[in-house]
């Protein structure tokens, strides 16, 4: 409740706690860091991860004050940071929505009217769980979805979800709502060594095993992760980031 349905007093407390901790941490180590980050905030180049984008979508029906992920994006955009939505990230979010839709159709559509909050709390798909929360536990002043299709319509046309128009609609929503800059796969591959990409993909596959995925999908997700990692390094070279000239760290990261 403190995080997802907080009172004004709780938000004020958490905000003060966060700022106090961060300030003490920074001042303890190096006072100049405060001035550095004040100027650097407008120069961050951040490749956004699909898990964070999905979490932002799940916050759609929360009160504005409780949309932690969405508010983070808004703060970064307001500060002048460049948040990049890669084509690979878009495809992962789109695939997640399509798989989630199939799971809703197969397991929840027939029992939608019978689902309770206790049941919803145990649903492992974040978007389905968020849908039932919005429907069964509405917040003051926030309009509830009339159904699953209406819920998905907030992000793209439900009828087009499984086609390319759905992908295009989702991209338009994300870029317009959060100010993301879209980067195509061809742009992502710029400066990335293919042999190094395959080698890193193999390492990621070895370290991560997800039982829900097939071996083919597992490798695809691992390759996407590896590409994002290597693209960050390539982007740093592209915009001539040098650690010697910047003792406090890089401005290009994978968020």
C-alpha positions as CSV (number, residue, x, y, z in Angstrom):
1,X,0.0,0.0,0.0
2,X,2.9,2.4,0.8
3,X,4.2,2.0,-2.7
4,X,1.1,1.6,-4.8
5,X,-1.6,3.5,-2.9
6,X,0.5,5.9,-0.8
7,X,-0.8,8.8,1.2
8,X,0.7,12.3,0.9
9,X,2.4,11.9,4.2
10,X,4.0,8.6,3.1
11,X,5.2,10.0,-0.2
12,X,6.7,13.0,1.7
13,X,8.5,10.7,4.1
14,X,9.9,8.4,1.4
15,X,11.0,11.4,-0.6
16,X,12.8,12.9,2.3
17,X,14.4,9.6,3.3
18,X,15.6,9.0,-0.2
19,X,17.1,12.5,-0.6
20,X,18.7,12.4,2.8
21,X,20.3,9.1,2.2
22,X,21.6,10.1,-1.2
23,X,22.9,13.4,0.0
24,X,24.8,11.9,2.9
25,X,26.2,9.2,0.7
26,X,27.5,11.7,-1.9
27,X,28.8,14.2,0.5
28,X,30.6,11.6,2.5
29,X,32.6,10.6,-0.6
30,X,33.1,13.7,-2.7
31,X,31.2,17.0,-2.5
32,X,32.1,17.8,-6.1
33,X,29.9,14.8,-7.2
34,X,26.8,16.8,-6.3
35,X,27.8,19.5,-8.8
36,X,28.9,16.9,-11.4
37,X,25.6,15.1,-11.4
38,X,23.6,18.3,-11.5
39,X,25.2,19.1,-14.8
40,X,25.4,15.5,-16.0
41,X,21.7,14.7,-15.7
42,X,21.0,16.6,-18.9
43,X,23.5,14.5,-20.8
44,X,22.6,10.9,-19.9
45,X,22.1,8.5,-22.8
46,X,20.1,5.5,-21.5
47,X,19.1,2.4,-23.4
48,X,15.9,1.3,-21.7
49,X,15.3,-2.3,-20.8
50,X,12.1,-4.2,-21.7
51,X,11.4,-5.2,-18.1
52,X,11.3,-1.6,-17.0
53,X,9.1,-0.6,-20.0
54,X,6.6,-3.4,-19.1
55,X,6.6,-2.3,-15.5
56,X,5.8,1.3,-16.7
57,X,2.8,0.0,-18.7
58,X,1.5,-1.9,-15.7
59,X,1.3,1.4,-13.8
60,X,-1.3,2.9,-16.2
61,X,-4.2,2.8,-13.8
62,X,-2.3,3.9,-10.7
63,X,-2.7,7.5,-9.4
64,X,-0.1,9.7,-11.0
65,X,1.8,10.1,-7.7
66,X,2.3,6.3,-7.4
67,X,3.6,5.6,-10.9
68,X,7.2,5.1,-9.8
69,X,8.6,3.9,-13.1
70,X,6.6,6.3,-15.3
71,X,7.6,9.2,-13.0
72,X,11.3,8.2,-13.3
73,X,11.0,8.4,-17.1
74,X,9.3,11.8,-16.8
75,X,12.0,13.1,-14.5
76,X,14.8,11.9,-16.8
77,X,13.1,13.4,-19.9
78,X,12.5,16.7,-18.0
79,X,16.2,16.8,-17.1
80,X,17.2,16.5,-20.8
81,X,18.3,12.9,-20.7
82,X,18.1,10.9,-23.9
83,X,16.2,7.6,-23.4
84,X,16.6,5.2,-26.3
85,X,14.0,2.5,-27.1
86,X,15.9,0.0,-29.3
87,X,14.1,-2.1,-31.9
88,X,15.0,-5.2,-29.9
89,X,13.5,-3.8,-26.7
90,X,10.3,-2.9,-28.6
91,X,10.1,-6.5,-30.0
92,X,10.5,-7.9,-26.5
93,X,7.7,-5.7,-25.1
94,X,5.5,-6.5,-28.0
95,X,6.1,-10.2,-27.7
96,X,5.4,-10.0,-24.0
97,X,2.0,-8.4,-24.7
98,X,1.1,-11.0,-27.3
99,X,2.0,-13.9,-25.0
100,X,0.2,-12.3,-22.1
101,X,-2.9,-11.9,-24.4
102,X,-2.8,-15.6,-25.2
103,X,-2.5,-16.5,-21.6
104,X,-5.5,-14.3,-20.7
105,X,-7.6,-15.9,-23.5
106,X,-6.7,-19.4,-22.5
107,X,-6.9,-19.2,-18.7
108,X,-8.7,-16.1,-17.6
109,X,-11.3,-14.9,-20.2
110,X,-13.9,-17.5,-19.2
111,X,-13.5,-16.8,-15.5
112,X,-12.9,-13.1,-15.7
113,X,-16.0,-12.2,-13.7
114,X,-15.1,-14.7,-11.0
115,X,-11.5,-13.5,-10.3
116,X,-11.1,-12.0,-6.9
117,X,-8.3,-9.8,-5.5
118,X,-6.9,-12.8,-3.7
119,X,-6.7,-14.7,-7.0
120,X,-5.2,-11.7,-8.8
121,X,-2.4,-11.3,-6.3
122,X,-1.1,-14.8,-7.3
123,X,-1.1,-14.2,-11.1
124,X,2.5,-14.2,-12.3
125,X,1.9,-12.2,-15.5
126,X,2.3,-8.6,-14.4
127,X,0.0,-7.1,-17.0
128,X,-2.8,-9.5,-16.3
129,X,-2.3,-8.9,-12.6
130,X,-2.4,-5.1,-13.1
131,X,-5.5,-5.4,-15.2
132,X,-7.4,-7.2,-12.5
133,X,-6.1,-4.8,-9.8
134,X,-7.4,-1.9,-11.9
135,X,-10.7,-3.6,-12.4
136,X,-11.2,-4.9,-8.8
137,X,-9.4,-2.3,-6.7
138,X,-9.9,1.1,-8.5
139,X,-8.2,4.2,-7.2
140,X,-10.0,7.4,-6.6
141,X,-10.3,9.5,-9.7
142,X,-8.9,6.8,-12.0
143,X,-11.3,5.3,-14.6
144,X,-11.3,1.5,-14.6
145,X,-11.0,-0.7,-17.7
146,X,-14.2,-2.2,-19.0
147,X,-12.5,-5.4,-20.1
148,X,-9.2,-6.9,-21.2
149,X,-9.4,-5.6,-24.7
150,X,-10.1,-2.1,-23.4
151,X,-7.1,-2.4,-21.2
152,X,-4.7,-3.3,-24.0
153,X,-6.2,-0.5,-26.2
154,X,-4.4,2.0,-23.9
155,X,-1.2,0.9,-25.5
156,X,-2.1,-0.2,-29.0
157,X,-5.1,-1.4,-31.0
158,X,-6.3,-4.7,-29.5
159,X,-7.5,-6.0,-32.8
160,X,-4.0,-5.3,-34.3
161,X,-2.0,-6.5,-31.3
162,X,-0.7,-9.7,-33.0
163,X,0.1,-7.9,-36.3
164,X,2.6,-5.4,-37.4
165,X,0.1,-2.5,-36.9
166,X,0.1,-3.5,-33.2
167,X,3.8,-3.2,-33.0
168,X,3.7,0.2,-34.8
169,X,1.0,1.4,-32.4
170,X,3.0,0.3,-29.4
171,X,6.1,2.1,-30.6
172,X,4.1,5.3,-31.2
173,X,2.6,5.1,-27.7
174,X,6.0,4.6,-26.0
175,X,7.8,7.3,-27.9
176,X,4.9,9.8,-27.5
177,X,4.2,9.0,-23.8
178,X,7.7,8.8,-22.5
179,X,9.7,10.7,-25.0
180,X,11.8,7.7,-26.0
181,X,14.0,7.9,-29.1
182,X,13.7,4.9,-31.3
183,X,16.8,3.1,-32.6
184,X,16.6,0.5,-35.3
185,X,18.4,-2.8,-35.3
186,X,20.8,-1.6,-38.0
187,X,21.7,1.4,-35.8
188,X,22.2,-0.9,-32.8
189,X,24.6,-3.1,-34.8
190,X,26.8,-0.1,-35.6
191,X,30.2,-0.6,-34.0
192,X,29.3,-4.1,-32.7
193,X,31.6,-7.0,-33.5
194,X,29.6,-10.0,-34.7
195,X,32.0,-12.5,-33.3
196,X,32.1,-10.8,-29.9
197,X,28.3,-10.7,-30.0
198,X,28.0,-14.4,-30.5
199,X,30.6,-15.1,-27.8
200,X,28.8,-13.0,-25.2
201,X,25.4,-14.5,-26.2
202,X,26.9,-18.0,-25.4
203,X,28.0,-16.8,-22.0
204,X,24.6,-15.3,-21.2
205,X,22.8,-18.5,-22.2
206,X,25.1,-20.5,-19.9
207,X,24.4,-18.3,-17.0
208,X,20.6,-17.9,-17.4
209,X,18.0,-20.6,-17.7
210,X,14.3,-19.8,-17.9
211,X,12.1,-22.8,-17.8
212,X,9.2,-21.0,-19.5
213,X,11.2,-20.4,-22.7
214,X,12.3,-22.8,-25.5
215,X,16.0,-23.1,-26.3
216,X,15.5,-21.0,-29.4
217,X,13.7,-18.2,-27.6
218,X,16.2,-18.3,-24.7
219,X,19.1,-17.7,-27.2
220,X,17.1,-14.9,-28.8
221,X,16.6,-13.1,-25.5
222,X,20.3,-13.7,-24.6
223,X,21.4,-12.3,-27.9
224,X,19.2,-9.2,-27.3
225,X,20.8,-8.7,-23.9
226,X,24.3,-9.2,-25.3
227,X,23.6,-6.7,-28.1
228,X,22.4,-4.1,-25.6
229,X,25.6,-4.5,-23.6
230,X,27.9,-4.2,-26.6
231,X,25.9,-1.3,-28.0
232,X,26.5,0.7,-24.8
233,X,30.2,0.3,-25.3
234,X,30.0,1.1,-29.0
235,X,27.9,4.2,-28.2
236,X,30.5,5.4,-25.7
237,X,33.1,5.2,-28.4
238,X,30.7,6.8,-30.9
239,X,30.2,9.9,-28.8
240,X,33.9,9.9,-27.7
241,X,33.4,9.2,-24.0
242,X,36.7,8.7,-22.3
243,X,37.2,7.7,-18.7
244,X,40.4,9.6,-18.2
245,X,38.6,12.9,-19.0
246,X,35.7,11.9,-16.8
247,X,36.7,10.6,-13.4
248,X,33.1,10.2,-12.2
249,X,31.8,7.7,-14.7
250,X,30.1,7.3,-18.1
251,X,26.9,9.0,-19.2
252,X,25.9,6.1,-21.5
253,X,24.2,3.2,-19.8
254,X,21.7,0.4,-20.2
255,X,18.8,1.3,-17.9
